[in-house]
Amino acid sequence: MAERSLRGMKIGASSLETDEGVRFVARSDYEYTCPNGHDFHKTFAEEAEIPAVWECHCGANALLKDAEEPEDTKKAKPQRTHWDMLCERRSMEELEELLEERMALINKRGMRSRM
């Protein structure tokens, strides 16, 4: 039985390719500064177009050091939230009334399930 078993390699254990003839692309390191005080570096190929803005790990847009902020990010309006859109459609008095109605309905359902 052992004579008939197949021998092979583990999948993904090692590459069969060699580094012979491989030339790495020239790279450059660029520094970005976040408005929240974070500084970080990104490495790009020398031929690559370097973006002026890169997202920081905190979610803010970091600016390339010694670069000016692009025009399209300066004019961007803040994103409207669900609450903003709701406040555009309803007054606070209407919202409080709706809340009271929903709470009464929920409490009524809760009483039925306990019986």
C-alpha positions in Angstrom: 0.0 0.0 0.0 2.8 2.4 0.9 4.5 1.7 -2.4 1.4 3.0 -4.3 1.0 6.3 -2.4 1.6 9.5 -4.2 4.3 11.8 -3.1 4.0 15.6 -3.6 4.3 19.0 -2.0 2.1 20.7 0.4 -0.1 23.3 -1.3 1.3 26.8 -0.7 4.3 25.4 1.2 6.9 27.0 -1.0 7.2 28.6 -4.5 8.8 26.8 -7.3 9.8 30.1 -8.9 13.3 31.6 -8.3 14.3 35.2 -7.9 16.5 34.9 -11.0 15.9 37.7 -13.5 13.5 39.6 -11.1 14.1 43.4 -11.0 12.2 45.4 -8.4 10.7 48.7 -9.4 12.3 51.8 -8.0 10.2 53.1 -5.1 9.9 56.4 -3.1 8.5 57.0 0.4 6.0 59.8 0.9 4.8 61.3 4.2 1.1 62.2 4.9 -0.2 64.3 7.8 -3.7 63.8 9.2 -5.7 66.8 10.6 -6.0 64.8 13.9 -2.2 64.8 14.3 -1.3 61.4 12.8 1.8 61.2 10.6 2.4 58.1 8.4 4.4 57.0 5.4 3.3 55.3 2.2 5.6 53.8 -0.4 4.8 54.2 -4.1 6.6 53.3 -7.3 8.5 56.2 -8.8 6.4 56.1 -12.0 3.1 56.2 -10.0 1.0 59.2 -9.7 1.1 60.2 -6.1 -2.3 61.1 -4.6 -2.4 64.4 -2.6 -4.9 62.9 -0.2 -4.8 59.5 1.5 -7.3 58.1 4.1 -5.7 57.9 7.6 -6.4 54.9 9.9 -8.7 57.2 11.9 -10.9 57.8 8.9 -9.9 61.4 8.2 -8.3 62.5 4.9 -4.5 63.0 5.4 -2.7 65.5 3.1 0.6 64.8 1.4 3.4 66.7 3.2 4.2 70.0 1.4 1.2 69.7 -0.9 -1.8 71.9 -1.3 -5.3 70.6 -0.6 -7.1 69.7 -3.9 -9.9 71.9 -4.9 -12.5 69.1 -5.0 -12.0 68.3 -1.3 -12.3 72.0 -0.2 -15.8 72.4 -1.7 -17.2 69.1 -0.4 -20.4 69.6 1.7 -20.7 67.5 4.8 -22.8 64.4 4.4 -26.4 64.7 5.6 -27.4 62.1 8.2 -30.8 60.4 8.6 -31.5 62.8 11.5 -30.8 65.8 9.4 -33.2 64.7 6.7 -35.8 63.8 9.3 -35.5 67.3 10.9 -36.1 68.8 7.5 -39.4 67.0 7.1 -40.8 67.2 10.7 -40.8 69.6 13.5 -39.7 68.6 17.0 -43.3 68.6 18.2 -44.4 66.2 15.5 -41.5 63.9 16.3 -42.3 63.9 20.0 -45.9 63.1 19.2 -44.9 60.2 16.9 -42.5 58.9 19.6 -45.3 58.9 22.2 -47.6 57.0 19.8 -45.0 54.4 19.0 -44.0 53.9 22.7 -47.7 53.4 23.6 -48.0 50.8 20.8 -44.9 49.0 22.0 -46.1 49.0 25.6 -49.5 47.7 24.5 -47.9 44.8 22.7 -45.7 44.1 25.6 -48.7 43.8 28.0 -50.4 41.4 25.6 -47.4 39.1 25.5 -47.2 38.9 29.3 -50.9 37.7 29.6 
